[in-house]
């Protein structure tokens, strides 16, 4: 695209995360989508998941996304999108409808394969908390490559297709140690989690090359193939300089996470941090286009101080943060906000105060963000 | 209120209408909420209805409604709101949450009792299509009065309570003959529908007086008690002049329905028609405050011609229609648009083209409406 990507993720629609739509997990012991599908009676599960999908994102949302000034939507999809992995229920019809909406309202779609069987990161959003063994199962690696190929075949001629991201957030070794996903996302089945570990760069390079080779054969050259950086933006110079790719992009995710260090939870530090990332993005952009595929305004400063701030102070803080963020992302090819909307209720569950900043539809309505 | 009511209905949230959220009726033979609850397995029904309620309207919608400039929401609620009419599932917790959202974002709430057992109008939105026998069942009239009293008791001290509308759209004799509801909304069970007929004005006057007497005892004087006009705005002069009421309001509904008469389906005719209603509203306002509790921009001219109109032409048409409508409603105390949002898909089901005008959230996003 000539202009920068001003994008938004349709999170919590076809891939669930309990913290984003907590009431969807009512009446179950489940904390992730894997167990939601396994814990529930199949008929009740079908009603829950299909009602959610039909209600959470509709044509009207595409109208509003376009009207807000966004130009691309990134749609996280699960590995079971084609409905061939029981007890999960497929959602390819939903994606078909979304492409029709995107075309009608002048938006492009980046399909983002967000989960893999046995997970690529052990996060709740990888589908199953605390488990990360996908890369150890060659048949599941092949399954993922096949899902990607089927998605490419299905939408290759659709004018609304921006591209396909081959896998969201594979967790690489250094970040595995820092994030410690099995501590944050405790496995429910220790036996299933046994043997979990990070995705090595060696594996990831091979997987990306293989995915590229298969998709590039199918996709016209104007469709972009996107690789996530595995949370290590500076680890890709050799990969891209040693190989020849046509129309690829590196996706990097940046949230304001500083483990509540008091001297870091303020606007000055956030801006300095964003500026630093912008410099990295600029550098990497010399050998591969870079998009910030996930970020948001949420930060601990507001979460902790909002009840004592005026509305104007909150708005001004977010406006500054938005500007500094977008400046950084525009050192590359642009951004996708995480996320378009979520059902978090800061009024009836006040421990969620501040988390509404993850919801760009509310951020826009409140004047916190201007696309 | 000092300023005019600039209101919006939260239709299709706690009271369902199949045409507004058609996919909610997938996998069932049901065409209304009565049969949805009776046709489905209870566990599956619970998942469907609770997922819909938790997803369709959330805190974020109250943020956006306030940001758009509305000042009151009218919330249609079913007679089974307290959960005492199996197999229906109550939704008083949802209404509690809505009051908390309204307070947080500076909105008022008009509670609108939208259905009665055996229905007051035989419409799909009365709960059971083709049946209208509520007024013939004294114990159900008493049940409704009791539900109203319980609602009043629950919210009487809530600063967000604007008032309570005692019953939506009771269908009076003349309009029964014109609308012919059993033709439009065919009864599924002929035996149950047997004996259905309109609500007489004599009954309605008595019912409104009784409801007023009970609610006025409970509600502080700043809370408004609202009566629907039974689709006959000019039939109420005697009622209000013969009696003394404290803080009541008459609700009148106006849609642009002209049975597709070609010479009537144009902007000039719509404006003349609205002007005429405005004159009536002005007249009736001399003896009772009048609010237009339901109306919308939908019209056959756009539904039939939109594919051949430019976006600018459509926008300009709707802008003129919006202005003429609000001018008419402001001859009284203001309006509530029907409705805030609906899930109709004009892209994937093109026979619905034009029906997106029922959705004021889309109308605002597209520049068709400016509150």
Interface residues (C-beta under 8 A of the other chain):
Chain A: X21 X23 X24 X26 X27 X41 X43 X44 X45 X46 X47 X48 X50 X51 X52 X54 X55 X56 X58 X59 X60 X63 X64 X67 X68 X97 X100 X101 X104 X341 X342 X343 X344 X345 X346 X347 X348 X356 X359 X361 X362 X365 X366 X367
Chain B: X21 X23 X24 X26 X27 X41 X43 X44 X45 X46 X47 X48 X50 X51 X52 X54 X55 X56 X58 X59 X60 X63 X64 X67 X68 X97 X100 X101 X104 X341 X342 X343 X344 X345 X346 X347 X348 X356 X359 X361 X362 X365 X366 X367
